[in-house]
Amino acid sequence: MKLVTAIIKPFKLDDVRESLSEIGVNGITVTEVKGFGRQKGHTELYRGAEYVVDFLPKVKIEIAVPNELVETTTEAVVQAAATGKIGDGKIFVSELEEVIRIRTGETGNEAV
């Protein structure tokens, strides 16, 4: 199994969720996060004073999927989250050693 972690723009969350639902992914974890990459933040004006926003709001999505669904999942996220502009985000894929459903004790693919 793999853990697919995607960092995307917040307004793209609904599109990504719908896209994942269409391919049969029915469980995700969403966290509001802040960060920056090549965007390096930006300046804003508040009550006449200019200030720098170093960390930009993002959404982190974590999806546990069987190995055979990794490519389909990443493609769905890329297509739904892409705007073509800087700051669209990143996807990280890592190995999951074990998954256990607490309620039933199921492990592996059955636990997802």
Secondary structure as UniProt FT lines:
FT   STRAND          2..8
FT   HELIX           10..12
FT   HELIX           13..22
FT   TURN            23..24
FT   STRAND          29..35
FT   TURN            38..39
FT   STRAND          42..46
FT   TURN            47..48
FT   STRAND          49..53
FT   STRAND          56..65
FT   HELIX           67..69
FT   HELIX           70..81
FT   TURN            86..87
FT   STRAND          89..95
FT   TURN            102..104
FT   HELIX           108..111
//
